[in-house]
């Protein structure tokens, strides 16, 4: 009796562990499909994370091109200001055109700085999403491996009950491989 009770308790524990692992895996897959935001990290589904990462990549390309264009305009304005300052007939005269060029250069430099900050922020967001995606996929892989191991343990444990002889005589017969040598059992007549 103790053997059967222990067998049932072990089966119950293995089934419960398998159920808990499946529940955790299902929960992670649910997180993978649905979006929920936390204050410190992005908790996005894999599909949406990949979509957002694609959008960020496009945005990063667009911002980088914008920065390059702004730098080009800045260099052009600096060249015009330098050319204007080096005119031989002009003795350090500050007229409206020169002040306009100077203000344009200052504005363009501020714009480039703002764009650089935006690029850094976009790259940071992209890297966070990439890290979260990797963590989520790794955790799901571990849960799948755990489920597989739990199922194998349950199968092995269930097969043990079929292999285990019930009485000491049956154990001895099994150990000595004498089952084929014994005569067939006859019913007892009273």
Secondary structure as UniProt FT lines:
FT   HELIX           2..33
FT   STRAND          36..37
FT   STRAND          42..43
FT   HELIX           46..85
FT   TURN            88..89
FT   HELIX           96..163
FT   HELIX           168..176
FT   TURN            179..181
//
